[in-house]
Amino acid sequence: MSVDSLKEQLVKKRTLEEVYDIAKDCVRCPLSQSRTKVVFGEGDSRTKLMFIGEAPGEQEDIQARPFVGRAGKFLDHLLKLAGLERSKVYISNVVKCRPPNNRKPRKKEVETCNPYLQKQIEIINPKVICILGSVPLEALLGKTASIGELRGKPIEKEGITYFPTFHPAATLYRPAVKEEMENDMLSLKELLEKKKIKS
């Protein structure tokens, strides 16, 4: 099934549950063959703040929940730092199935899964989206600049403020990123206060 036909299928869907009902059985790209479970996203559908990462990892694939592995524990730390409750924001990924060996999702996989993400954004209608890493940066904004250049700098587009930072998994390989991400979360906290967005 083409991306356009998936978009058509999603057009009349009004709730995240309706979109999930289609996504949970998706076999539109090869990632469906190696996944255990679809990791759709979780949180408060009435929130004004979304966090969007790259793809599920091993633990996410097992539990069908985003950011529950080692990177997820660091994300929980960052949320607390920003004064946010995990249950009151919405967390998802660009692709909903785990790539083999946690490799980066391929362009075609991102494009195939994109209608689900766009529909999630349309339904939730956030004021701020925190972009976690280069894959969602490119998927959402088409940016070719590195996440290191754009991190911590709000980008306005079509009524949404995008706030890029590193993916929490980067801290597992590059400890210096930890402090930068913590600083970014404090900047995000200020941004949310200015926009009067509460968690």
Residue frames as qw, qx, qy, qz and C-alpha x, y, z in Angstrom:
[[0.000, 0.888, 0.460, 0.000, 0.00, 0.00, 0.00],
 [0.426, 0.499, -0.016, 0.755, 1.35, 3.42, -0.94],
 [0.213, -0.180, -0.418, 0.865, 1.94, 6.36, 1.38],
 [0.285, -0.089, -0.200, -0.933, -0.91, 8.23, -0.36],
 [0.606, -0.306, -0.636, -0.366, -3.36, 5.39, 0.22],
 [0.482, -0.302, -0.646, 0.509, -2.38, 5.31, 3.91],
 [0.009, -0.058, -0.154, 0.986, -2.97, 9.06, 4.12],
 [0.470, -0.205, -0.437, -0.739, -6.42, 8.53, 2.61],
 [0.614, -0.308, -0.727, 0.028, -7.14, 5.79, 5.13],
 [0.401, -0.279, -0.512, 0.707, -6.20, 8.14, 7.99],
 [0.004, -0.354, -0.193, -0.915, -8.02, 11.26, 6.75],
 [0.524, -0.533, -0.306, -0.589, -11.24, 10.67, 8.67],
 [0.680, -0.283, -0.580, 0.348, -9.63, 9.34, 11.84],
 [0.180, -0.824, -0.019, -0.536, -10.23, 11.70, 14.77],
 [0.672, -0.684, 0.245, -0.146, -8.65, 9.89, 17.72],
 [0.011, 0.631, -0.776, -0.015, -5.27, 8.35, 18.47],
 [0.623, -0.046, 0.751, -0.215, -7.04, 5.06, 19.19],
 [0.762, 0.571, 0.209, -0.224, -8.44, 4.98, 15.65],
 [0.385, 0.783, -0.485, -0.060, -4.99, 5.64, 14.19],
 [0.302, -0.464, 0.820, -0.145, -3.43, 2.98, 16.44],
 [0.797, 0.185, 0.506, -0.272, -6.00, 0.43, 15.22],
 [0.742, 0.661, -0.103, -0.048, -4.50, 0.79, 11.75],
 [0.143, 0.782, -0.590, 0.140, -0.85, 1.11, 12.85],
 [0.613, -0.416, 0.635, -0.219, -0.83, -2.00, 15.09],
 [0.847, 0.189, 0.497, 0.030, -1.26, -4.32, 12.09],
 [0.358, 0.854, -0.240, -0.290, 0.89, -2.32, 9.67],
 [0.813, -0.094, 0.461, 0.343, 3.03, -4.31, 7.22],
 [0.462, 0.881, 0.076, -0.071, 3.86, -1.46, 4.84],
 [0.275, 0.802, -0.523, 0.085, 7.64, -1.67, 5.22],
 [0.726, 0.185, -0.647, 0.145, 10.21, -4.40, 6.00],
 [0.053, -0.382, 0.627, -0.677, 10.50, -3.30, 9.65],
 [0.767, -0.190, 0.087, -0.607, 7.18, -5.07, 10.30],
 [0.871, 0.153, -0.462, -0.065, 8.87, -8.43, 9.64],
 [0.561, 0.177, -0.621, 0.518, 11.35, -8.18, 12.50],
 [0.261, -0.451, 0.294, -0.801, 9.36, -6.27, 15.13],
 [0.117, -0.203, -0.918, 0.320, 7.80, -7.81, 18.22],
 [0.038, 0.747, 0.615, -0.250, 5.27, -5.03, 18.75],
 [0.219, 0.690, 0.222, 0.654, 4.33, -1.71, 17.19],
 [0.364, -0.415, -0.394, 0.735, 5.41, 1.16, 19.46],
 [0.155, 0.759, 0.502, 0.385, 2.80, 3.78, 18.67],
 [0.083, 0.456, -0.196, 0.864, 3.34, 6.39, 21.39],
 [0.453, -0.555, -0.677, 0.168, 1.94, 7.24, 24.80],
 [0.190, -0.081, -0.277, 0.938, 0.90, 10.11, 27.00],
 [0.194, 0.596, 0.512, -0.588, -1.79, 12.75, 27.26],
 [0.379, 0.458, 0.609, 0.525, -3.60, 13.40, 23.97],
 [0.030, -0.940, -0.329, -0.089, -4.69, 16.83, 25.31],
 [0.577, -0.513, 0.063, 0.632, -1.13, 18.01, 25.93],
 [0.352, 0.929, -0.031, -0.113, 0.43, 20.98, 24.16],
 [0.083, -0.755, 0.643, 0.103, 3.89, 19.36, 24.25],
 [0.984, 0.171, -0.010, -0.050, 5.17, 16.38, 22.25],
 [0.314, -0.645, 0.656, 0.235, 8.54, 14.63, 22.34],
 [0.889, 0.426, -0.004, -0.170, 9.46, 12.86, 19.12],
 [0.490, -0.548, 0.630, 0.251, 12.40, 10.47, 18.87],
 [0.185, 0.462, -0.720, -0.484, 13.84, 8.26, 16.17],
 [0.719, 0.032, -0.610, -0.330, 12.70, 4.64, 16.53],
 [0.830, -0.489, 0.121, -0.242, 11.97, 2.02, 19.18],
 [0.122, 0.572, -0.804, 0.111, 14.86, 0.06, 20.66],
 [0.376, 0.024, -0.926, 0.015, 14.96, -3.44, 22.13],
 [0.003, 0.243, 0.763, -0.599, 13.05, -2.75, 25.34],
 [0.396, 0.299, 0.038, -0.867, 10.52, -0.56, 23.54],
 [0.504, 0.163, -0.696, -0.485, 9.89, -3.36, 21.03],
 [0.283, -0.118, -0.928, 0.214, 9.24, -5.81, 23.88],
 [0.016, -0.388, -0.647, 0.656, 7.04, -3.51, 25.97],
 [0.160, 0.641, 0.597, 0.455, 5.31, -1.59, 23.12],
 [0.226, -0.929, -0.211, 0.203, 6.15, 1.68, 24.91],
 [0.503, 0.733, -0.136, 0.438, 8.49, 4.48, 23.77],
 [0.141, 0.661, -0.452, 0.581, 11.64, 5.37, 25.70],
 [0.821, -0.513, 0.044, -0.247, 11.65, 2.65, 28.36],
 [0.891, 0.108, -0.208, 0.388, 15.25, 1.46, 27.90],
 [0.590, -0.312, -0.155, 0.728, 18.47, 3.15, 29.05],
 [0.144, 0.248, 0.224, 0.931, 17.86, 6.22, 26.87],
 [0.386, -0.636, -0.500, -0.443, 14.32, 6.39, 28.27],
 [0.613, -0.573, -0.384, 0.386, 15.62, 6.55, 31.83],
 [0.370, -0.145, 0.017, 0.917, 17.71, 9.56, 30.88],
 [0.120, -0.450, -0.438, -0.769, 14.68, 11.13, 29.16],
 [0.520, -0.677, -0.520, -0.029, 12.76, 10.69, 32.44],
 [0.534, -0.408, -0.185, 0.717, 15.58, 12.57, 34.20],
 [0.181, 0.121, 0.264, 0.939, 15.38, 15.37, 31.61],
 [0.291, -0.611, -0.554, -0.485, 11.60, 15.65, 31.98],
 [0.551, -0.660, -0.412, 0.301, 11.97, 16.07, 35.74],
 [0.446, -0.195, 0.024, 0.873, 14.65, 18.71, 35.16],
 [0.035, -0.256, -0.378, -0.889, 12.18, 20.64, 32.98],
 [0.313, 0.073, 0.508, -0.799, 9.46, 20.27, 35.61],
 [0.621, 0.123, -0.414, -0.654, 7.42, 17.92, 33.42],
 [0.663, -0.099, 0.681, -0.295, 5.45, 14.78, 34.21],
 [0.091, -0.153, 0.872, 0.456, 5.85, 11.99, 31.69],
 [0.193, 0.451, 0.871, -0.041, 2.15, 11.08, 31.81],
 [0.172, 0.807, 0.348, -0.445, 1.17, 14.65, 30.91],
 [0.161, 0.618, -0.471, -0.609, 3.18, 15.01, 27.70],
 [0.918, 0.314, 0.166, -0.175, 2.99, 12.82, 24.57],
 [0.268, -0.603, 0.687, 0.304, 6.00, 10.75, 23.49],
 [0.884, 0.392, 0.228, -0.115, 6.39, 9.04, 20.14],
 [0.489, -0.366, 0.566, 0.554, 8.92, 8.17, 17.43],
 [0.327, 0.486, -0.418, -0.694, 9.29, 8.83, 13.73],
 [0.575, 0.095, -0.742, -0.331, 9.02, 5.10, 12.96],
 [0.718, -0.378, 0.184, -0.555, 6.84, 2.80, 15.02],
 [0.997, -0.039, -0.054, 0.029, 8.81, -0.46, 14.59],
 [0.524, -0.699, 0.404, 0.272, 12.32, -1.28, 15.78],
 [0.591, 0.677, -0.424, -0.111, 14.98, -1.30, 13.05],
 [0.960, -0.052, -0.214, 0.176, 17.20, -4.44, 13.22],
 [0.715, -0.084, -0.233, 0.654, 20.11, -4.05, 15.66],
 [0.180, -0.831, -0.263, 0.455, 18.87, -0.53, 16.49],
 [0.435, 0.097, 0.361, 0.819, 20.24, 0.83, 13.23],
 [0.148, 0.352, 0.046, -0.923, 19.13, 4.24, 12.00],
 [0.594, 0.528, 0.568, -0.215, 15.79, 4.09, 10.13],
 [0.389, 0.085, 0.560, 0.726, 16.19, 4.28, 6.35],
 [0.159, 0.156, -0.110, -0.969, 14.69, 7.13, 4.38],
 [0.435, -0.155, -0.686, -0.562, 12.02, 4.90, 2.81],
 [0.396, -0.373, -0.799, 0.257, 11.02, 3.55, 6.24],
 [0.073, -0.330, -0.321, 0.884, 10.66, 7.11, 7.57],
 [0.286, 0.072, -0.358, -0.886, 8.57, 8.13, 4.55],
 [0.437, -0.234, -0.817, -0.295, 6.33, 5.05, 4.83],
 [0.378, -0.443, -0.708, 0.399, 5.65, 5.63, 8.54],
 [0.118, 0.038, -0.083, 0.989, 5.34, 9.42, 8.30],
 [0.381, -0.425, -0.433, -0.698, 1.52, 9.55, 7.82],
 [0.625, -0.500, -0.584, 0.135, 1.06, 8.00, 11.28],
 [0.435, -0.262, -0.276, 0.816, 3.27, 10.65, 12.89],
 [0.037, -0.180, -0.216, -0.959, 1.63, 13.50, 10.97],
 [0.499, -0.502, -0.548, -0.446, -1.80, 12.26, 12.06],
 [0.585, -0.447, -0.514, 0.440, -0.66, 12.05, 15.69],
 [0.251, -0.116, -0.087, 0.957, 0.52, 15.67, 15.47],
 [0.236, -0.327, -0.420, -0.813, -2.74, 16.75, 13.79],
 [0.576, -0.537, -0.596, -0.157, -4.89, 15.10, 16.49],
 [0.566, -0.444, -0.391, 0.574, -2.83, 16.31, 19.46],
 [0.170, 0.868, 0.185, 0.428, -2.29, 19.78, 17.95],
 [0.650, -0.472, -0.215, 0.556, 0.72, 20.67, 20.14],
 [0.071, 0.996, -0.042, -0.044, 2.16, 24.15, 20.55],
 [0.076, -0.767, 0.635, 0.047, 5.68, 22.78, 21.12],
 [0.989, 0.112, -0.092, 0.008, 7.43, 19.69, 19.75],
 [0.361, -0.734, 0.562, 0.122, 10.75, 18.68, 21.28],
 [0.824, 0.476, -0.295, -0.084, 12.76, 16.97, 18.54],
 [0.682, -0.562, 0.465, 0.056, 15.09, 14.27, 19.90],
 [0.632, -0.198, 0.624, 0.414, 17.86, 13.73, 17.37],
 [0.019, 0.385, -0.493, -0.780, 18.67, 14.14, 13.70],
 [0.065, 0.250, 0.910, 0.326, 16.14, 11.64, 12.28],
 [0.042, 0.751, 0.633, -0.181, 13.05, 13.51, 13.58],
 [0.095, -0.649, 0.087, 0.750, 14.74, 16.82, 12.75],
 [0.012, -0.179, 0.686, 0.706, 14.94, 15.83, 9.10],
 [0.014, 0.406, 0.900, 0.160, 11.53, 14.11, 9.06],
 [0.045, -0.775, -0.550, 0.309, 9.70, 17.08, 10.56],
 [0.002, -0.881, 0.017, 0.473, 11.66, 20.06, 9.26],
 [0.793, 0.565, 0.094, 0.210, 13.74, 18.71, 6.39],
 [0.160, -0.932, 0.320, 0.064, 16.82, 20.25, 7.98],
 [0.868, 0.338, -0.256, 0.257, 20.19, 19.22, 6.64],
 [0.006, 0.716, -0.486, 0.501, 22.09, 21.14, 9.34],
 [0.488, 0.010, -0.826, 0.283, 23.38, 18.97, 12.18],
 [0.548, -0.695, -0.456, -0.093, 21.47, 18.58, 15.41],
 [0.612, -0.326, -0.220, 0.686, 24.59, 19.97, 17.15],
 [0.176, 0.178, 0.163, 0.954, 24.21, 23.26, 15.26],
 [0.346, -0.453, -0.385, -0.726, 20.47, 23.60, 15.84],
 [0.525, -0.396, -0.719, 0.226, 20.07, 22.17, 19.36],
 [0.288, -0.494, -0.456, 0.682, 18.47, 24.43, 21.93],
 [0.046, 0.190, -0.182, -0.964, 17.25, 26.90, 19.29],
 [0.467, 0.478, 0.637, -0.384, 13.46, 27.13, 18.85],
 [0.048, -0.032, 0.645, 0.762, 12.23, 26.96, 15.23],
 [0.466, 0.394, 0.409, -0.678, 8.77, 28.28, 14.35],
 [0.105, 0.067, -0.779, -0.615, 6.81, 26.56, 11.58],
 [0.424, -0.319, -0.643, -0.552, 3.09, 26.60, 10.83],
 [0.568, -0.599, -0.037, -0.563, 2.04, 27.57, 14.34],
 [0.923, -0.343, -0.127, 0.117, 4.26, 25.03, 16.10],
 [0.063, -0.856, 0.504, -0.098, 7.52, 25.76, 17.93],
 [0.951, 0.101, -0.260, 0.135, 10.04, 22.99, 17.31],
 [0.333, -0.833, 0.426, -0.118, 12.78, 22.62, 19.90],
 [0.862, 0.309, -0.396, 0.073, 15.65, 20.39, 18.72],
 [0.401, -0.710, 0.564, -0.129, 18.07, 18.61, 21.01],
 [0.185, 0.376, -0.902, -0.106, 20.17, 15.44, 20.92],
 [0.814, -0.202, -0.454, -0.301, 18.60, 12.01, 21.19],
 [0.619, -0.667, 0.330, -0.252, 18.96, 10.76, 24.80],
 [0.982, 0.015, 0.087, 0.165, 20.77, 7.65, 23.50],
 [0.498, 0.726, -0.245, 0.407, 23.66, 9.93, 22.45],
 [0.354, -0.766, 0.405, -0.352, 24.58, 10.28, 26.14],
 [0.953, -0.206, 0.222, -0.011, 25.30, 6.53, 26.28],
 [0.840, 0.289, 0.103, 0.447, 28.17, 6.95, 23.80],
 [0.349, 0.493, -0.082, 0.793, 29.17, 10.58, 24.32],
 [0.420, -0.545, -0.579, 0.437, 29.03, 11.58, 28.00],
 [0.180, -0.144, -0.022, 0.973, 29.72, 15.25, 27.16],
 [0.216, -0.363, -0.564, -0.709, 26.27, 15.43, 25.52],
 [0.383, -0.523, -0.730, 0.215, 24.62, 14.86, 28.93],
 [0.213, -0.472, -0.269, 0.812, 25.33, 18.38, 30.18],
 [0.073, 0.045, -0.402, -0.912, 24.27, 19.93, 26.87],
 [0.332, -0.403, -0.763, -0.382, 20.96, 18.09, 26.97],
 [0.343, -0.563, -0.601, 0.452, 20.38, 19.14, 30.57],
 [0.098, -0.333, 0.004, 0.938, 21.01, 22.76, 29.56],
 [0.189, -0.151, -0.624, -0.743, 18.61, 22.34, 26.64],
 [0.338, -0.520, -0.784, -0.038, 15.90, 21.07, 28.99],
 [0.227, -0.540, -0.372, 0.720, 16.30, 24.14, 31.18],
 [0.052, 0.171, -0.325, -0.929, 15.91, 26.27, 28.03],
 [0.276, -0.324, -0.789, -0.443, 12.81, 24.25, 27.10],
 [0.280, -0.554, -0.678, 0.394, 11.42, 24.89, 30.57],
 [0.072, -0.421, -0.066, 0.902, 11.83, 28.65, 30.02],
 [0.163, -0.022, -0.608, -0.777, 10.17, 28.39, 26.61],
 [0.303, -0.447, -0.831, -0.134, 7.18, 26.52, 28.08],
 [0.215, -0.549, -0.488, 0.644, 6.86, 29.10, 30.85],
 [0.022, 0.261, -0.211, -0.942, 6.82, 31.91, 28.26],
 [0.333, -0.109, -0.673, -0.651, 4.12, 30.12, 26.30],
 [0.540, -0.202, 0.400, -0.713, 2.22, 29.30, 29.51],
 [0.792, 0.071, -0.549, -0.257, 2.31, 25.57, 28.80],
 [0.461, -0.494, 0.613, -0.410, 2.02, 23.42, 31.92],
 [0.513, 0.113, -0.843, -0.119, 2.52, 19.71, 32.41]]
